[in-house]
């Protein structure tokens, strides 16, 4: 059938598979790969093509980082994810990671630098703490204030998002998973004998269903369960005005910072902006501004390039804080994803059933952890896998999360009590 990928077929409406994964962005793709590695009969369903531009798994580059202000439960997850990314590179024969440095920049007594240092110290993450001239040498492309501190990690990487998604889906199919593309899921219904997934042209039945629908977690039944609103995030590409060493560019000289300039996250007042080095020739990518999307208008809200008004905060930031870049962008785009109020992921079983698993709410820092998240979700779906207390660290059904104000500390989310897997 057009749009199908090789793998174990689903031949009849009453043919029951182990797991159906709805959505094949980076989280769904790595989950499908993990399920296939575990020997489970899995089907992945995607309404577009893997690596499409309509969600949050595109844009040419993403950051893999080891410095985390979001919480002390993330560094170990990042380490595990890096190992999986390397495994995916080997299995697919595709280069997915480009090493780079990563700098967290802001006032030494500010929340971004303070939380990042606290998490690094708690978890034993090596980081250089730089000030004054040493800080300026580490991030020559940025303007610094006298009270700024730079936290520098030299073991970060740039991830190729589209290539990562396609590699994970292809490797899953090679291991026996079936991939259905160009399919819209009309209904997911939990029944007494399994979960029913209704497509336009067929009905799938599964022992488990994973909802990895990205920004679409803000719509329909998923919104009632997880409460993660969708945001449209603007990213723009800029060209350097000089060489990496700070000298003016010569006539006709191709200027590319490559991996020489660190990726950065920069606190400016209550806002954070980020930048990624030019590893693909498109320019230095900078982002940070976003807006909420009306869930009922998600399709229309995500379409099209950013308006000048949407891009203006990024342009103003570059004009003020990144003097090494020409302030007019050479390109701009937008991605959409689900953002939680506390910045933590939503990974776990849906309230009222152990057959539905939600995987999303990555709040702008999912690509670092996605390969390991796939492992966690696959473990939740395995009939003989570990209990929820072992893997369900960021569960969507914690009542405290729905009442929680935006995160102000770095205390890990408490683990739930063990659950019985039917």
C-alpha positions as CSV (number, residue, x, y, z in Angstrom):
1,X,0.0,0.0,0.0
2,X,1.4,3.5,-0.8
3,X,3.0,5.1,2.2
4,X,3.8,1.8,4.0
5,X,7.3,0.8,4.9
6,X,8.7,-2.7,5.1
7,X,8.2,-4.6,8.3
8,X,5.8,-7.0,10.1
9,X,2.4,-6.5,8.5
10,X,-1.0,-5.9,10.1
11,X,-3.3,-7.9,7.9
12,X,-6.7,-8.0,9.6
13,X,-8.7,-5.6,11.6
14,X,-8.6,-8.0,14.5
15,X,-4.9,-8.7,14.2
16,X,-3.4,-7.6,17.6
17,X,0.1,-6.2,17.7
18,X,2.1,-5.4,20.8
19,X,2.4,-1.6,20.4
20,X,1.2,1.1,18.1
21,X,3.2,4.4,18.2
22,X,1.2,7.4,17.1
23,X,3.5,10.1,15.8
24,X,7.0,9.6,14.5
25,X,8.9,12.7,15.5
26,X,12.1,12.1,17.4
27,X,10.4,10.7,20.5
28,X,8.1,8.4,18.5
29,X,10.9,7.3,16.1
30,X,13.3,6.4,18.9
31,X,10.5,4.6,20.7
32,X,9.7,2.6,17.6
33,X,13.4,1.7,17.2
34,X,13.6,0.6,20.9
35,X,10.5,-1.5,20.6
36,X,11.9,-3.2,17.5
37,X,15.2,-3.9,19.3
38,X,13.2,-5.5,22.1
39,X,11.6,-7.9,19.7
40,X,8.1,-6.5,20.1
41,X,5.6,-6.4,17.2
42,X,5.3,-2.6,16.7
43,X,3.5,-0.3,14.2
44,X,4.4,3.4,13.8
45,X,1.8,5.8,12.4
46,X,2.7,9.2,11.1
47,X,0.4,11.7,9.4
48,X,3.3,13.2,7.4
49,X,6.6,11.8,6.3
50,X,9.3,11.1,8.9
51,X,11.5,14.2,9.2
52,X,8.7,16.6,8.2
53,X,8.6,20.4,8.8
54,X,5.3,20.6,10.6
55,X,6.3,19.8,14.2
56,X,9.4,20.1,16.4
57,X,11.8,17.6,14.8
58,X,13.3,19.8,12.0
59,X,15.4,22.9,11.5
60,X,18.7,21.3,10.4
61,X,20.3,21.3,13.9
62,X,19.5,20.7,17.5
63,X,21.6,20.8,20.7
64,X,22.7,17.8,22.7
65,X,23.9,19.3,26.0
66,X,25.2,18.0,29.3
67,X,24.4,21.2,31.3
68,X,20.9,21.2,32.7
69,X,19.1,23.8,34.7
70,X,15.8,21.9,34.5
71,X,16.6,19.3,37.1
72,X,19.1,16.8,38.5
73,X,17.2,13.9,36.9
74,X,18.3,14.9,33.4
75,X,22.1,14.4,33.3
76,X,22.0,10.6,33.6
77,X,19.3,10.5,31.0
78,X,21.4,12.6,28.7
79,X,24.4,10.2,29.1
80,X,22.2,7.3,28.3
81,X,20.8,9.1,25.3
82,X,24.3,9.9,23.9
83,X,25.2,6.3,24.0
84,X,22.0,5.4,22.1
85,X,22.7,8.1,19.5
86,X,26.1,6.7,18.9
87,X,24.5,3.2,18.5
88,X,22.0,4.7,16.0
89,X,24.8,6.2,14.0
90,X,26.6,2.9,13.8
91,X,23.4,0.9,12.9
92,X,22.3,3.4,10.3
93,X,25.7,4.3,8.9
94,X,24.7,8.0,9.2
95,X,26.5,10.8,11.0
96,X,24.1,12.4,13.4
97,X,26.3,14.3,15.9
98,X,28.9,17.0,15.4
99,X,30.9,17.7,18.6
100,X,30.9,21.3,19.9
101,X,31.3,23.2,23.1
102,X,28.3,24.6,25.0
103,X,28.2,27.8,27.1
104,X,25.5,28.8,29.6
105,X,25.8,32.6,30.1
106,X,24.2,35.0,32.5
107,X,24.6,36.9,35.8
108,X,26.6,34.8,38.3
109,X,23.8,35.2,40.8
110,X,21.0,34.7,38.3
111,X,18.7,31.7,38.1
112,X,20.0,30.2,34.9
113,X,23.7,30.0,35.9
114,X,22.8,29.3,39.5
115,X,20.6,26.3,38.8
116,X,22.9,24.9,36.1
117,X,25.9,25.0,38.5
118,X,23.8,23.4,41.3
119,X,22.7,20.5,39.0
120,X,26.3,20.0,37.7
121,X,27.7,19.9,41.2
122,X,25.1,17.5,42.4
123,X,25.5,15.2,39.4
124,X,29.3,15.4,39.0
125,X,29.1,17.0,35.5
126,X,32.5,18.6,34.6
127,X,32.1,22.3,33.8
128,X,34.4,25.3,33.6
129,X,33.3,28.4,35.5
130,X,34.7,31.4,33.7
131,X,34.5,35.2,34.3
132,X,36.0,38.3,32.9
133,X,38.7,37.8,30.3
134,X,38.5,34.0,30.4
135,X,34.8,34.2,29.8
136,X,35.3,36.6,26.8
137,X,37.9,34.3,25.3
138,X,35.5,31.3,25.6
139,X,32.6,33.0,23.8
140,X,34.2,35.6,21.5
141,X,31.0,36.0,19.5
142,X,28.9,37.2,22.5
143,X,28.8,40.6,24.3
144,X,29.3,40.1,28.1
145,X,28.4,42.2,31.0
146,X,30.7,42.7,34.0
147,X,28.6,40.5,36.2
148,X,28.3,37.7,33.6
149,X,29.5,34.1,34.3
150,X,30.1,31.6,31.6
151,X,29.7,27.9,32.3
152,X,31.5,26.0,29.6
153,X,31.1,22.3,28.7
154,X,33.4,21.1,25.9
155,X,31.6,17.7,25.4
156,X,28.3,18.9,23.8
157,X,27.2,18.2,20.3
158,X,24.9,19.4,17.5
159,X,22.3,16.8,16.4
160,X,20.8,16.6,12.9
161,X,17.1,16.3,13.7
162,X,15.7,15.2,10.4
163,X,18.4,12.6,9.8
164,X,18.0,11.3,13.3
165,X,14.3,10.7,12.9
166,X,14.7,9.0,9.5
167,X,17.5,6.9,10.7
168,X,15.5,5.6,13.8
169,X,12.5,4.9,11.6
170,X,14.6,3.1,9.0
171,X,16.4,1.0,11.6
172,X,13.1,0.1,13.3
173,X,11.7,-1.1,10.0
174,X,14.8,-3.1,9.3
175,X,14.2,-4.9,12.6
176,X,10.6,-5.7,11.7
177,X,8.5,-2.7,12.7
178,X,5.8,-1.6,10.3
179,X,5.7,2.1,9.4
180,X,2.5,3.7,8.1
181,X,2.9,7.2,6.7
182,X,0.4,9.7,5.5
183,X,-2.1,8.2,7.9
184,X,-4.3,10.3,10.3
185,X,-5.4,8.6,13.5
186,X,-9.1,9.3,13.9
187,X,-9.7,7.6,17.3
188,X,-7.8,5.8,20.0
189,X,-10.2,3.8,22.2
190,X,-9.2,1.7,25.2
191,X,-11.2,-1.5,25.4
192,X,-11.5,-4.6,27.5
193,X,-9.3,-6.6,25.2
194,X,-6.8,-4.0,24.1
195,X,-6.6,-0.5,22.5
196,X,-8.3,0.2,19.2
197,X,-6.6,2.7,16.8
198,X,-8.9,3.9,14.0
199,X,-7.3,5.1,10.8
200,X,-9.1,6.2,7.6
201,X,-8.3,2.9,5.9
202,X,-7.9,0.3,8.7
203,X,-8.3,-0.4,12.3
204,X,-5.3,-1.5,14.4
205,X,-5.6,-3.3,17.7
206,X,-2.7,-3.3,20.2
207,X,-1.8,-4.3,23.7
208,X,-0.3,-0.8,24.2
209,X,-0.5,2.5,22.4
210,X,2.1,5.3,22.7
211,X,0.9,8.9,22.1
212,X,4.0,10.7,20.8
213,X,2.2,13.4,19.0
214,X,4.3,16.4,19.9
215,X,2.4,19.7,19.8
216,X,-0.8,17.7,19.1
217,X,-0.8,16.6,22.7
218,X,-2.5,20.0,23.1
219,X,-5.5,18.8,21.2
220,X,-8.4,16.4,21.8
221,X,-8.4,13.8,24.5
222,X,-4.7,14.1,25.0
223,X,-5.1,17.7,26.2
224,X,-7.5,16.6,29.0
225,X,-5.0,14.0,30.1
226,X,-1.7,15.8,30.0
227,X,-2.4,19.6,29.8
228,X,0.7,20.6,27.8
229,X,-0.1,23.7,25.6
230,X,1.5,24.0,22.2
231,X,4.0,26.8,21.4
232,X,5.3,28.1,18.1
233,X,9.1,28.8,18.5
234,X,10.9,31.0,16.1
235,X,14.4,30.3,14.9
236,X,16.5,32.4,12.5
237,X,19.9,32.0,10.8
238,X,22.6,34.7,10.7
239,X,25.9,35.2,9.0
240,X,29.1,36.3,10.8
241,X,30.5,39.7,10.1
242,X,34.1,38.5,10.7
243,X,36.3,35.5,10.9
244,X,36.3,33.3,14.0
245,X,39.5,35.0,15.3
246,X,37.6,38.4,15.3
247,X,39.3,39.9,12.3
248,X,37.1,41.4,9.5
249,X,36.2,39.1,6.7
250,X,38.3,39.5,3.6
251,X,36.7,40.2,0.2
252,X,35.2,37.0,-1.2
253,X,36.1,35.0,2.0
254,X,33.6,32.3,3.1
255,X,33.1,32.8,6.8
256,X,31.9,29.8,8.7
257,X,32.4,29.5,12.5
258,X,31.8,25.7,12.3
259,X,32.4,24.2,15.7
260,X,34.8,27.0,16.7
261,X,32.1,29.0,18.4
262,X,30.3,27.3,21.3
263,X,26.6,26.8,21.2
264,X,25.1,29.0,23.9
265,X,22.1,29.6,26.1
266,X,22.0,33.2,27.3
267,X,19.9,34.8,30.0
268,X,18.7,38.3,29.3
269,X,16.4,39.5,32.1
270,X,13.6,36.9,32.4
271,X,14.2,35.6,28.9
272,X,16.5,33.0,27.5
273,X,17.9,32.9,24.0
274,X,20.1,30.2,22.4
275,X,22.4,29.8,19.5
276,X,24.0,26.9,17.6
277,X,27.2,27.0,15.5
278,X,27.1,26.8,11.7
279,X,27.8,23.1,11.0
280,X,25.8,22.8,7.8
281,X,26.6,26.1,5.9
282,X,23.2,27.7,6.6
283,X,24.5,30.1,9.2
284,X,24.5,30.5,13.0
285,X,21.0,29.5,14.2
286,X,19.5,31.7,17.0
287,X,16.2,31.4,18.7
288,X,14.3,32.1,21.9
289,X,11.0,33.8,21.2
290,X,7.7,31.8,21.1
291,X,4.0,32.2,21.3
292,X,1.1,30.0,22.5
293,X,-1.0,28.4,19.9
294,X,-4.8,27.9,20.0
295,X,-5.2,24.1,20.1
296,X,-8.2,24.3,17.8
297,X,-6.1,26.2,15.3
298,X,-2.9,24.2,15.6
299,X,-2.8,23.3,11.9
300,X,-3.2,26.9,10.7
301,X,-1.0,28.3,13.5
302,X,2.0,26.3,12.6
303,X,1.9,26.8,8.9
304,X,4.1,29.3,7.1
305,X,7.3,31.2,7.9
306,X,7.5,33.6,10.9
307,X,6.3,37.1,10.4
308,X,8.6,40.1,11.0
309,X,6.9,40.7,14.3
310,X,7.6,37.1,15.4
311,X,11.3,37.3,14.3
312,X,11.9,40.7,15.9
313,X,12.8,39.5,19.4
314,X,15.5,37.2,17.9
315,X,16.8,40.0,15.7
316,X,16.9,42.5,18.6
317,X,18.8,39.9,20.7
318,X,21.4,39.3,18.0
319,X,21.8,43.1,17.5
320,X,22.5,43.6,21.1
321,X,24.2,40.5,22.4
322,X,25.8,38.7,19.4
323,X,28.0,41.4,17.7
324,X,29.9,38.8,15.7
325,X,26.7,38.3,13.6
326,X,25.1,40.5,11.0
327,X,21.8,41.4,12.5
328,X,19.6,40.7,9.5
329,X,18.7,37.0,9.3
330,X,19.3,35.1,6.0
331,X,16.4,32.7,6.8
332,X,13.8,32.0,9.5
333,X,11.4,29.2,10.3
334,X,9.3,28.0,13.2
335,X,8.7,24.7,15.0
336,X,5.9,23.7,17.4
337,X,6.0,21.5,20.4
338,X,4.2,20.9,23.7
339,X,5.4,22.8,26.7
340,X,4.6,22.0,30.3
341,X,4.3,24.5,33.1
342,X,7.2,23.1,35.1
343,X,9.5,22.3,32.1
344,X,9.5,18.6,32.8
345,X,8.7,16.0,30.3
346,X,5.4,14.0,30.2
347,X,6.5,10.4,30.0
348,X,4.3,7.7,31.5
349,X,1.0,5.8,31.6
350,X,-2.2,7.7,31.2
351,X,-4.5,7.9,34.2
352,X,-7.1,5.2,34.4
353,X,-5.3,2.8,32.1
354,X,-2.0,1.1,31.9
355,X,-2.4,0.5,28.1
356,X,-2.0,4.1,27.0
357,X,1.4,5.7,27.3
358,X,2.1,9.4,26.7
359,X,5.5,10.6,25.5
360,X,5.9,14.3,25.0
361,X,5.8,17.8,26.6
362,X,9.5,18.1,25.9
363,X,9.4,21.8,26.4
364,X,12.3,22.7,24.1
365,X,14.9,20.3,25.5
366,X,13.8,16.9,24.2
367,X,16.4,16.2,21.6
368,X,19.1,15.8,24.2
369,X,17.2,13.0,25.9
370,X,15.1,11.6,23.1
371,X,17.1,8.4,22.4
372,X,16.9,7.4,26.1
373,X,13.3,8.4,26.4
374,X,12.6,5.8,23.6
375,X,14.1,3.2,25.9
376,X,12.0,4.3,28.9
377,X,8.8,4.2,26.9
378,X,9.6,0.8,25.4
379,X,10.2,-0.5,28.9
380,X,6.8,0.7,29.9
381,X,5.3,-1.1,27.0
382,X,7.1,-4.4,27.5
383,X,4.9,-7.1,29.2
384,X,7.8,-8.3,31.3
385,X,9.6,-4.9,31.6
386,X,10.5,-3.1,34.8
387,X,7.8,-1.6,37.1
388,X,6.7,1.9,36.7
389,X,8.7,2.9,39.7
390,X,11.9,2.0,37.8
391,X,11.2,4.0,34.6
392,X,8.2,6.3,35.0
393,X,10.1,9.3,36.4
394,X,8.2,12.1,34.7
395,X,4.6,10.8,34.9
396,X,1.7,12.8,33.5
397,X,-0.7,11.7,36.2
398,X,1.0,13.3,39.2
399,X,-1.7,15.6,40.6
400,X,1.0,17.8,42.1
401,X,2.2,18.6,38.6
402,X,-1.0,20.1,37.4
403,X,-1.0,22.5,40.3
404,X,2.7,23.3,40.2
405,X,3.8,26.8,39.4
406,X,6.7,27.2,36.9
407,X,9.8,25.5,38.2
408,X,12.0,27.5,40.6
409,X,14.3,24.8,41.8
410,X,16.0,21.6,40.6
411,X,14.5,19.0,42.8
412,X,13.7,15.8,40.8
413,X,10.1,14.7,40.3
414,X,9.2,12.1,42.9
415,X,8.8,8.6,41.6
416,X,5.4,7.0,41.8
417,X,4.5,3.8,43.6
418,X,5.0,0.6,41.6
419,X,2.2,-0.3,39.3
420,X,1.1,-3.7,38.1
421,X,1.5,-4.4,34.4
422,X,-1.5,-6.4,33.0
